[in-house]
């Protein structure tokens, strides 16, 4: 029955017999209305005969408060009296019984850190384009955070707790520790936004309580560009999918994820372009890559593997250019293994973008902004970006042709250098 209807029911006058009502007397009450059956305890009977309890108490300011206790007989007479007495005690202790009931109910529904992390991950993972990052997000928390705070309610987690769990790995694994700190902060900020915490994550104070980490340069290890032609020759010895993908990555100066996710419907052989959709780009904007003849030759070889991609789960999706097992994309580790097999140098797959950029700066006269556009880097200055909306496609085409000539050892035969005016 709704509160509005109950409010219109007549309230029976309190009698000595009802003040000491027994279970038998409670059962005998049939008339609709509110019946006082003890100090501060009211039995509400609806027109349909349903019975429920209400506790009537006064808050510290003297205001009368009616608090629902549940239905009878689910809540027995003795349980109802115990609850009324508990509310009366809170009022005597200058606590608002209604506010206390809400606080307790809120605490009972309060998620643990582990549960909050799972929900925060679910809420945000759709905005992450990097599937590897999406998988690692919870993995690092399971390893480093859950053992210490996983079972604690999010409103119980303090800065010192976070600092203590980070300290053992803060200097030993600095990059991992920074990521764990950031992800713990993201979970607690999510809890704050949901009303589970009174404050956001105290990350600044946590950082102050941790020792200074060694400096990092933030760059991926890159193979010197002078060594790229020799590597390309080694990769050309075999036509495995992994080697073809790495050659294509080097020739296009693209990111690993962009190459591994490349699909045939993104390739325009006639226009000699590869159009990477916005959802697979780091900056979230479509990127057109001009393809050199050498890059197109790699694609011709890769086309032979098209049939291997027919096992892809989604038949409506265009086949991958460089399919892995069962039509799935190659893993990042596959390309890394190909690289380390071909050269023992301390280099990363992503580092070839730096190799390309160094070559442009030191060996050519192409403008830096053309090279940056080839790398799909955004212009940091917003005002400058508003005026420079060109994608330099034709200039980039000459640049990528020159890079391909260099990578294949033909740089001395054909020189395509952009002359600055």
KEMARMI-204731 format. One record per residue (C-alpha): residue number from 0; x, y, z. Coordinates in pm, whole numbers, plus 50000, padded with zeros to 5 digits. Example, Ala and Ser with C-alpha at 12.3 -4.5 7.8 and 13.67 -1.06 7.14 Angstrom:
% residues 2
site nr->0	c1->51230	c2->49550	c3->50780 $
site nr->1	c1->51367	c2->49894	c3->50714 $
END
This chain:
% residues 421
site nr->0	c1->50000	c2->50000	c3->50000 $
site nr->1	c1->50133	c2->50349	c3->49917 $
site nr->2	c1->50232	c2->50601	c3->50182 $
site nr->3	c1->49964	c2->50842	c3->50057 $
site nr->4	c1->49684	c2->50595	c3->50127 $
site nr->5	c1->49827	c2->50502	c3->50466 $
site nr->6	c1->49838	c2->50867	c3->50563 $
site nr->7	c1->49458	c2->50884	c3->50519 $
site nr->8	c1->49392	c2->50586	c3->50742 $
site nr->9	c1->49249	c2->50671	c3->51086 $
site nr->10	c1->49492	c2->50648	c3->51378 $
site nr->11	c1->49347	c2->50452	c3->51667 $
site nr->12	c1->49375	c2->50596	c3->52012 $
site nr->13	c1->49629	c2->50432	c3->52233 $
site nr->14	c1->49487	c2->50209	c3->52509 $
site nr->15	c1->49656	c2->50027	c3->52798 $
site nr->16	c1->49567	c2->49692	c3->52638 $
site nr->17	c1->49719	c2->49790	c3->52302 $
site nr->18	c1->50030	c2->49933	c3->52472 $
site nr->19	c1->50104	c2->49579	c3->52595 $
site nr->20	c1->49968	c2->49399	c3->52289 $
site nr->21	c1->50044	c2->49032	c3->52257 $
site nr->22	c1->50084	c2->48833	c3->51935 $
site nr->23	c1->49729	c2->48702	c3->51985 $
site nr->24	c1->49596	c2->49057	c3->52009 $
site nr->25	c1->49797	c2->49164	c3->51703 $
site nr->26	c1->49635	c2->48879	c3->51508 $
site nr->27	c1->49292	c2->48992	c3->51627 $
site nr->28	c1->49327	c2->49347	c3->51493 $
site nr->29	c1->49139	c2->49350	c3->51160 $
site nr->30	c1->49014	c2->49708	c3->51109 $
site nr->31	c1->49199	c2->49922	c3->50860 $
site nr->32	c1->49402	c2->50206	c3->51008 $
site nr->33	c1->49693	c2->50274	c3->51239 $
site nr->34	c1->49695	c2->50100	c3->51578 $
site nr->35	c1->49934	c2->50193	c3->51857 $
site nr->36	c1->50050	c2->49863	c3->52003 $
site nr->37	c1->50339	c2->49970	c3->52223 $
site nr->38	c1->50566	c2->50260	c3->52305 $
site nr->39	c1->50650	c2->50412	c3->51968 $
site nr->40	c1->50527	c2->50105	c3->51774 $
site nr->41	c1->50234	c2->50130	c3->51532 $
site nr->42	c1->50062	c2->49850	c3->51343 $
site nr->43	c1->49923	c2->49963	c3->51007 $
site nr->44	c1->49639	c2->49756	c3->50861 $
site nr->45	c1->49546	c2->49819	c3->50499 $
site nr->46	c1->49191	c2->49779	c3->50361 $
site nr->47	c1->49306	c2->49449	c3->50209 $
site nr->48	c1->49410	c2->49325	c3->50553 $
site nr->49	c1->49787	c2->49348	c3->50500 $
site nr->50	c1->49974	c2->49444	c3->50816 $
site nr->51	c1->50299	c2->49633	c3->50855 $
site nr->52	c1->50500	c2->49809	c3->51128 $
site nr->53	c1->50592	c2->50174	c3->51175 $
site nr->54	c1->50826	c2->50313	c3->51441 $
site nr->55	c1->50726	c2->50657	c3->51569 $
site nr->56	c1->51016	c2->50845	c3->51728 $
site nr->57	c1->51137	c2->51201	c3->51764 $
site nr->58	c1->51468	c2->51326	c3->51622 $
site nr->59	c1->51713	c2->51539	c3->51825 $
site nr->60	c1->51522	c2->51852	c3->51716 $
site nr->61	c1->51193	c2->51722	c3->51853 $
site nr->62	c1->51043	c2->51648	c3->51511 $
site nr->63	c1->50826	c2->51335	c3->51491 $
site nr->64	c1->50957	c2->51078	c3->51246 $
site nr->65	c1->50772	c2->50769	c3->51119 $
site nr->66	c1->51004	c2->50491	c3->51004 $
site nr->67	c1->50886	c2->50179	c3->50823 $
site nr->68	c1->51002	c2->49853	c3->50982 $
site nr->69	c1->50860	c2->49597	c3->50739 $
site nr->70	c1->50551	c2->49382	c3->50710 $
site nr->71	c1->50397	c2->49149	c3->50967 $
site nr->72	c1->50456	c2->48859	c3->51020 $
site nr->73	c1->50785	c2->48878	c3->50822 $
site nr->74	c1->50899	c2->49110	c3->51101 $
site nr->75	c1->50777	c2->48964	c3->51427 $
site nr->76	c1->50638	c2->49165	c3->51719 $
site nr->77	c1->50955	c2->49116	c3->51924 $
site nr->78	c1->51178	c2->49221	c3->51631 $
site nr->79	c1->50965	c2->49531	c3->51571 $
site nr->80	c1->50993	c2->49630	c3->51940 $
site nr->81	c1->51372	c2->49580	c3->51932 $
site nr->82	c1->51402	c2->49805	c3->51628 $
site nr->83	c1->51185	c2->50074	c3->51785 $
site nr->84	c1->51402	c2->50069	c3->52096 $
site nr->85	c1->51718	c2->50097	c3->51880 $
site nr->86	c1->51576	c2->50406	c3->51706 $
site nr->87	c1->51474	c2->50559	c3->52040 $
site nr->88	c1->51826	c2->50506	c3->52170 $
site nr->89	c1->51972	c2->50680	c3->51864 $
site nr->90	c1->51742	c2->50975	c3->51927 $
site nr->91	c1->51857	c2->50988	c3->52292 $
site nr->92	c1->52216	c2->50994	c3->52161 $
site nr->93	c1->52128	c2->51300	c3->51947 $
site nr->94	c1->52130	c2->51099	c3->51624 $
site nr->95	c1->51863	c2->51130	c3->51357 $
site nr->96	c1->51714	c2->50776	c3->51327 $
site nr->97	c1->51607	c2->50833	c3->50965 $
site nr->98	c1->51952	c2->50958	c3->50863 $
site nr->99	c1->52116	c2->50667	c3->51046 $
site nr->100	c1->51893	c2->50417	c3->50868 $
site nr->101	c1->51989	c2->50568	c3->50531 $
site nr->102	c1->52358	c2->50560	c3->50626 $
site nr->103	c1->52342	c2->50193	c3->50723 $
site nr->104	c1->52151	c2->50101	c3->50408 $
site nr->105	c1->52407	c2->50294	c3->50200 $
site nr->106	c1->52694	c2->50112	c3->50374 $
site nr->107	c1->52532	c2->49775	c3->50310 $
site nr->108	c1->52516	c2->49856	c3->49937 $
site nr->109	c1->52869	c2->49997	c3->49933 $
site nr->110	c1->53087	c2->49806	c3->49683 $
site nr->111	c1->53426	c2->49667	c3->49769 $
site nr->112	c1->53722	c2->49803	c3->49577 $
site nr->113	c1->53732	c2->49487	c3->49364 $
site nr->114	c1->53364	c2->49518	c3->49274 $
site nr->115	c1->53397	c2->49891	c3->49205 $
site nr->116	c1->53702	c2->49828	c3->48983 $
site nr->117	c1->53507	c2->49576	c3->48775 $
site nr->118	c1->53217	c2->49819	c3->48731 $
site nr->119	c1->53444	c2->50117	c3->48654 $
site nr->120	c1->53627	c2->49905	c3->48395 $
site nr->121	c1->53296	c2->49803	c3->48240 $
site nr->122	c1->53176	c2->50165	c3->48225 $
site nr->123	c1->53494	c2->50300	c3->48063 $
site nr->124	c1->53636	c2->50021	c3->47848 $
site nr->125	c1->53423	c2->50119	c3->47548 $
site nr->126	c1->53627	c2->50440	c3->47516 $
site nr->127	c1->53959	c2->50254	c3->47498 $
site nr->128	c1->54077	c2->50171	c3->47146 $
site nr->129	c1->54380	c2->49977	c3->47269 $
site nr->130	c1->54262	c2->49621	c3->47350 $
site nr->131	c1->54594	c2->49542	c3->47518 $
site nr->132	c1->54550	c2->49836	c3->47754 $
site nr->133	c1->54191	c2->49729	c3->47822 $
site nr->134	c1->54304	c2->49379	c3->47929 $
site nr->135	c1->54597	c2->49505	c3->48138 $
site nr->136	c1->54381	c2->49755	c3->48326 $
site nr->137	c1->54224	c2->49497	c3->48558 $
site nr->138	c1->54521	c2->49259	c3->48547 $
site nr->139	c1->54755	c2->49506	c3->48721 $
site nr->140	c1->54493	c2->49578	c3->48988 $
site nr->141	c1->54446	c2->49205	c3->49054 $
site nr->142	c1->54819	c2->49163	c3->49102 $
site nr->143	c1->54911	c2->49471	c3->49302 $
site nr->144	c1->54594	c2->49625	c3->49454 $
site nr->145	c1->54343	c2->49349	c3->49531 $
site nr->146	c1->54561	c2->49164	c3->49785 $
site nr->147	c1->54575	c2->49478	c3->50001 $
site nr->148	c1->54245	c2->49661	c3->49942 $
site nr->149	c1->54033	c2->49439	c3->49717 $
site nr->150	c1->53793	c2->49332	c3->49995 $
site nr->151	c1->53765	c2->49677	c3->50156 $
site nr->152	c1->53467	c2->49903	c3->50091 $
site nr->153	c1->53559	c2->50197	c3->49868 $
site nr->154	c1->53466	c2->50444	c3->50143 $
site nr->155	c1->53719	c2->50279	c3->50378 $
site nr->156	c1->54023	c2->50317	c3->50151 $
site nr->157	c1->54267	c2->50585	c3->50260 $
site nr->158	c1->54575	c2->50748	c3->50112 $
site nr->159	c1->54818	c2->50569	c3->50349 $
site nr->160	c1->54676	c2->50230	c3->50243 $
site nr->161	c1->54742	c2->50309	c3->49876 $
site nr->162	c1->55089	c2->50443	c3->49953 $
site nr->163	c1->55179	c2->50126	c3->50146 $
site nr->164	c1->55073	c2->49887	c3->49867 $
site nr->165	c1->55265	c2->50090	c3->49608 $
site nr->166	c1->55588	c2->50125	c3->49805 $
site nr->167	c1->55727	c2->49772	c3->49742 $
site nr->168	c1->55716	c2->49821	c3->49362 $
site nr->169	c1->55753	c2->50198	c3->49339 $
site nr->170	c1->56128	c2->50188	c3->49268 $
site nr->171	c1->56160	c2->49829	c3->49150 $
site nr->172	c1->55890	c2->49859	c3->48880 $
site nr->173	c1->55834	c2->50233	c3->48841 $
site nr->174	c1->55623	c2->50227	c3->48526 $
site nr->175	c1->55397	c2->49950	c3->48658 $
site nr->176	c1->55362	c2->50126	c3->48993 $
site nr->177	c1->55258	c2->50452	c3->48824 $
site nr->178	c1->54993	c2->50269	c3->48626 $
site nr->179	c1->54860	c2->50095	c3->48938 $
site nr->180	c1->54838	c2->50430	c3->49117 $
site nr->181	c1->54655	c2->50589	c3->48825 $
site nr->182	c1->54409	c2->50298	c3->48801 $
site nr->183	c1->54338	c2->50294	c3->49174 $
site nr->184	c1->54270	c2->50666	c3->49143 $
site nr->185	c1->54033	c2->50606	c3->48853 $
site nr->186	c1->53834	c2->50352	c3->49057 $
site nr->187	c1->53807	c2->50580	c3->49360 $
site nr->188	c1->53709	c2->50878	c3->49144 $
site nr->189	c1->53439	c2->50658	c3->48989 $
site nr->190	c1->53319	c2->50574	c3->49343 $
site nr->191	c1->53318	c2->50944	c3->49431 $
site nr->192	c1->53110	c2->51025	c3->49123 $
site nr->193	c1->52863	c2->50750	c3->49222 $
site nr->194	c1->52828	c2->50893	c3->49574 $
site nr->195	c1->53013	c2->50610	c3->49751 $
site nr->196	c1->53296	c2->50834	c3->49873 $
site nr->197	c1->53303	c2->51182	c3->50023 $
site nr->198	c1->53623	c2->51277	c3->49841 $
site nr->199	c1->53820	c2->51197	c3->49527 $
site nr->200	c1->54133	c2->50984	c3->49530 $
site nr->201	c1->54413	c2->51161	c3->49727 $
site nr->202	c1->54675	c2->51093	c3->49457 $
site nr->203	c1->54875	c2->51411	c3->49511 $
site nr->204	c1->54935	c2->51341	c3->49881 $
site nr->205	c1->55017	c2->50977	c3->49800 $
site nr->206	c1->55287	c2->51088	c3->49556 $
site nr->207	c1->55435	c2->51316	c3->49823 $
site nr->208	c1->55465	c2->51017	c3->50056 $
site nr->209	c1->55658	c2->50803	c3->49805 $
site nr->210	c1->56029	c2->50831	c3->49717 $
site nr->211	c1->56135	c2->51005	c3->49397 $
site nr->212	c1->56150	c2->50763	c3->49105 $
site nr->213	c1->56445	c2->50755	c3->48863 $
site nr->214	c1->56405	c2->50981	c3->48562 $
site nr->215	c1->56268	c2->50833	c3->48241 $
site nr->216	c1->56308	c2->50962	c3->47889 $
site nr->217	c1->55973	c2->50821	c3->47775 $
site nr->218	c1->56107	c2->50707	c3->47436 $
site nr->219	c1->56087	c2->50363	c3->47277 $
site nr->220	c1->56421	c2->50206	c3->47187 $
site nr->221	c1->56470	c2->50264	c3->46814 $
site nr->222	c1->56692	c2->50097	c3->46557 $
site nr->223	c1->56929	c2->50355	c3->46402 $
site nr->224	c1->56793	c2->50442	c3->46060 $
site nr->225	c1->57124	c2->50344	c3->45898 $
site nr->226	c1->57053	c2->49983	c3->46005 $
site nr->227	c1->56700	c2->49971	c3->45860 $
site nr->228	c1->56799	c2->49872	c3->45500 $
site nr->229	c1->56994	c2->49568	c3->45626 $
site nr->230	c1->56699	c2->49464	c3->45842 $
site nr->231	c1->56460	c2->49499	c3->45549 $
site nr->232	c1->56683	c2->49269	c3->45343 $
site nr->233	c1->56670	c2->49005	c3->45618 $
site nr->234	c1->56293	c2->49032	c3->45646 $
site nr->235	c1->56255	c2->48988	c3->45267 $
site nr->236	c1->56418	c2->48644	c3->45280 $
site nr->237	c1->56094	c2->48492	c3->45410 $
site nr->238	c1->55732	c2->48579	c3->45329 $
site nr->239	c1->55571	c2->48486	c3->45657 $
site nr->240	c1->55276	c2->48700	c3->45764 $
site nr->241	c1->55471	c2->48837	c3->46061 $
site nr->242	c1->55763	c2->48949	c3->45842 $
site nr->243	c1->55531	c2->49102	c3->45583 $
site nr->244	c1->55348	c2->49295	c3->45854 $
site nr->245	c1->55672	c2->49428	c3->46000 $
site nr->246	c1->55798	c2->49534	c3->45655 $
site nr->247	c1->55469	c2->49714	c3->45588 $
site nr->248	c1->55487	c2->49881	c3->45930 $
site nr->249	c1->55838	c2->50011	c3->45860 $
site nr->250	c1->55748	c2->50135	c3->45512 $
site nr->251	c1->55438	c2->50322	c3->45633 $
site nr->252	c1->55583	c2->50443	c3->45969 $
site nr->253	c1->55255	c2->50328	c3->46123 $
site nr->254	c1->55179	c2->50204	c3->46473 $
site nr->255	c1->55167	c2->49833	c3->46547 $
site nr->256	c1->54794	c2->49825	c3->46623 $
site nr->257	c1->54709	c2->50008	c3->46302 $
site nr->258	c1->54900	c2->49754	c3->46091 $
site nr->259	c1->54781	c2->49446	c3->46278 $
site nr->260	c1->54420	c2->49563	c3->46244 $
site nr->261	c1->54447	c2->49668	c3->45877 $
site nr->262	c1->54171	c2->49529	c3->45653 $
site nr->263	c1->54154	c2->49493	c3->45277 $
site nr->264	c1->53863	c2->49735	c3->45239 $
site nr->265	c1->54092	c2->50009	c3->45377 $
site nr->266	c1->54337	c2->49960	c3->45087 $
site nr->267	c1->54285	c2->50145	c3->44759 $
site nr->268	c1->54538	c2->50003	c3->44513 $
site nr->269	c1->54434	c2->50242	c3->44237 $
site nr->270	c1->54477	c2->50553	c3->44452 $
site nr->271	c1->54776	c2->50394	c3->44627 $
site nr->272	c1->54640	c2->50477	c3->44972 $
site nr->273	c1->54558	c2->50305	c3->45298 $
site nr->274	c1->54278	c2->50477	c3->45492 $
site nr->275	c1->54289	c2->50395	c3->45863 $
site nr->276	c1->53947	c2->50464	c3->46025 $
site nr->277	c1->53923	c2->50701	c3->46321 $
site nr->278	c1->53833	c2->50427	c3->46569 $
site nr->279	c1->54170	c2->50260	c3->46516 $
site nr->280	c1->54377	c2->50578	c3->46537 $
site nr->281	c1->54532	c2->50702	c3->46860 $
site nr->282	c1->54411	c2->51058	c3->46798 $
site nr->283	c1->54063	c2->50937	c3->46701 $
site nr->284	c1->54083	c2->51088	c3->46351 $
site nr->285	c1->54089	c2->50913	c3->46012 $
site nr->286	c1->54439	c2->50892	c3->45864 $
site nr->287	c1->54525	c2->50844	c3->45496 $
site nr->288	c1->54862	c2->50679	c3->45433 $
site nr->289	c1->55013	c2->50715	c3->45084 $
site nr->290	c1->55158	c2->50379	c3->44973 $
site nr->291	c1->55491	c2->50350	c3->44795 $
site nr->292	c1->55544	c2->50091	c3->44524 $
site nr->293	c1->55747	c2->49888	c3->44772 $
site nr->294	c1->55458	c2->49889	c3->45021 $
site nr->295	c1->55219	c2->49783	c3->44744 $
site nr->296	c1->55455	c2->49496	c3->44657 $
site nr->297	c1->55431	c2->49376	c3->45018 $
site nr->298	c1->55052	c2->49385	c3->44990 $
site nr->299	c1->55061	c2->49179	c3->44671 $
site nr->300	c1->55246	c2->48904	c3->44857 $
site nr->301	c1->55014	c2->48936	c3->45157 $
site nr->302	c1->54713	c2->48896	c3->44928 $
site nr->303	c1->54807	c2->48530	c3->44887 $
site nr->304	c1->54719	c2->48480	c3->45255 $
site nr->305	c1->54367	c2->48616	c3->45209 $
site nr->306	c1->54216	c2->48268	c3->45200 $
site nr->307	c1->54359	c2->48198	c3->45547 $
site nr->308	c1->54143	c2->48475	c3->45689 $
site nr->309	c1->53811	c2->48315	c3->45588 $
site nr->310	c1->53784	c2->48158	c3->45934 $
site nr->311	c1->53720	c2->48499	c3->46092 $
site nr->312	c1->53425	c2->48493	c3->46334 $
site nr->313	c1->53243	c2->48787	c3->46175 $
site nr->314	c1->53190	c2->48712	c3->45805 $
site nr->315	c1->53057	c2->49065	c3->45748 $
site nr->316	c1->53395	c2->49217	c3->45834 $
site nr->317	c1->53652	c2->49255	c3->45555 $
site nr->318	c1->53943	c2->49010	c3->45587 $
site nr->319	c1->54257	c2->49123	c3->45764 $
site nr->320	c1->54557	c2->49216	c3->45552 $
site nr->321	c1->54790	c2->49033	c3->45791 $
site nr->322	c1->54579	c2->48759	c3->45953 $
site nr->323	c1->54699	c2->48552	c3->46245 $
site nr->324	c1->54573	c2->48211	c3->46350 $
site nr->325	c1->54203	c2->48145	c3->46284 $
site nr->326	c1->54170	c2->48481	c3->46112 $
site nr->327	c1->54244	c2->48678	c3->46430 $
site nr->328	c1->54476	c2->48981	c3->46430 $
site nr->329	c1->54843	c2->48919	c3->46494 $
site nr->330	c1->54956	c2->48990	c3->46849 $
site nr->331	c1->55200	c2->49268	c3->46929 $
site nr->332	c1->55439	c2->49002	c3->47059 $
site nr->333	c1->55445	c2->48837	c3->46716 $
site nr->334	c1->55595	c2->49145	c3->46555 $
site nr->335	c1->55838	c2->49187	c3->46845 $
site nr->336	c1->55954	c2->48828	c3->46804 $
site nr->337	c1->56005	c2->48876	c3->46429 $
site nr->338	c1->56215	c2->49186	c3->46499 $
site nr->339	c1->56430	c2->49023	c3->46765 $
site nr->340	c1->56487	c2->48718	c3->46549 $
site nr->341	c1->56609	c2->48935	c3->46262 $
site nr->342	c1->56828	c2->49163	c3->46472 $
site nr->343	c1->56973	c2->49136	c3->46820 $
site nr->344	c1->56974	c2->49514	c3->46862 $
site nr->345	c1->56793	c2->49671	c3->47157 $
site nr->346	c1->56500	c2->49802	c3->46955 $
site nr->347	c1->56121	c2->49800	c3->46969 $
site nr->348	c1->55860	c2->49775	c3->46694 $
site nr->349	c1->55722	c2->50118	c3->46784 $
site nr->350	c1->56075	c2->50259	c3->46763 $
site nr->351	c1->56069	c2->50247	c3->46382 $
site nr->352	c1->55859	c2->50563	c3->46389 $
site nr->353	c1->56154	c2->50732	c3->46558 $
site nr->354	c1->56392	c2->50580	c3->46301 $
site nr->355	c1->56178	c2->50730	c3->46026 $
site nr->356	c1->56158	c2->51070	c3->46198 $
site nr->357	c1->56535	c2->51085	c3->46255 $
site nr->358	c1->56598	c2->50993	c3->45890 $
site nr->359	c1->56366	c2->51272	c3->45771 $
site nr->360	c1->56540	c2->51529	c3->45992 $
site nr->361	c1->56898	c2->51428	c3->45917 $
site nr->362	c1->56892	c2->51297	c3->45560 $
site nr->363	c1->56621	c2->51494	c3->45377 $
site nr->364	c1->56492	c2->51846	c3->45328 $
site nr->365	c1->56126	c2->51757	c3->45385 $
site nr->366	c1->55952	c2->51997	c3->45623 $
site nr->367	c1->55907	c2->51874	c3->45977 $
site nr->368	c1->55532	c2->51931	c3->45963 $
site nr->369	c1->55508	c2->51691	c3->45669 $
site nr->370	c1->55693	c2->51424	c3->45868 $
site nr->371	c1->55468	c2->51485	c3->46169 $
site nr->372	c1->55161	c2->51445	c3->45951 $
site nr->373	c1->55304	c2->51120	c3->45815 $
site nr->374	c1->55325	c2->50998	c3->46175 $
site nr->375	c1->54965	c2->51115	c3->46238 $
site nr->376	c1->55083	c2->51342	c3->46517 $
site nr->377	c1->54843	c2->51613	c3->46622 $
site nr->378	c1->54961	c2->51976	c3->46626 $
site nr->379	c1->54980	c2->52063	c3->46999 $
site nr->380	c1->54910	c2->52433	c3->46944 $
site nr->381	c1->54532	c2->52460	c3->46894 $
site nr->382	c1->54552	c2->52798	c3->46719 $
site nr->383	c1->54815	c2->52671	c3->46478 $
site nr->384	c1->54616	c2->52350	c3->46422 $
site nr->385	c1->54308	c2->52554	c3->46326 $
site nr->386	c1->54497	c2->52710	c3->46034 $
site nr->387	c1->54694	c2->52403	c3->45925 $
site nr->388	c1->54415	c2->52168	c3->45827 $
site nr->389	c1->54588	c2->52029	c3->45518 $
site nr->390	c1->54705	c2->51669	c3->45532 $
site nr->391	c1->55000	c2->51728	c3->45291 $
site nr->392	c1->54900	c2->51411	c3->45104 $
site nr->393	c1->55102	c2->51474	c3->44788 $
site nr->394	c1->55406	c2->51589	c3->44981 $
site nr->395	c1->55375	c2->51285	c3->45208 $
site nr->396	c1->55352	c2->51062	c3->44901 $
site nr->397	c1->55694	c2->51189	c3->44787 $
site nr->398	c1->55827	c2->51148	c3->45139 $
site nr->399	c1->55709	c2->50787	c3->45171 $
site nr->400	c1->55851	c2->50705	c3->44825 $
site nr->401	c1->56189	c2->50844	c3->44935 $
site nr->402	c1->56171	c2->50646	c3->45262 $
site nr->403	c1->56092	c2->50326	c3->45071 $
site nr->404	c1->56388	c2->50387	c3->44839 $
site nr->405	c1->56613	c2->50432	c3->45140 $
site nr->406	c1->56480	c2->50119	c3->45314 $
site nr->407	c1->56543	c2->49904	c3->45004 $
site nr->408	c1->56885	c2->50050	c3->44930 $
site nr->409	c1->56771	c2->50247	c3->44625 $
site nr->410	c1->56819	c2->50591	c3->44774 $
site nr->411	c1->57120	c2->50657	c3->44556 $
site nr->412	c1->56932	c2->50573	c3->44237 $
site nr->413	c1->56621	c2->50783	c3->44290 $
site nr->414	c1->56632	c2->51102	c3->44490 $
site nr->415	c1->56299	c2->51256	c3->44588 $
site nr->416	c1->56382	c2->51530	c3->44831 $
site nr->417	c1->56141	c2->51810	c3->44903 $
site nr->418	c1->56313	c2->52145	c3->44847 $
site nr->419	c1->56214	c2->52410	c3->45097 $
site nr->420	c1->56116	c2->52742	c3->44953 $
END
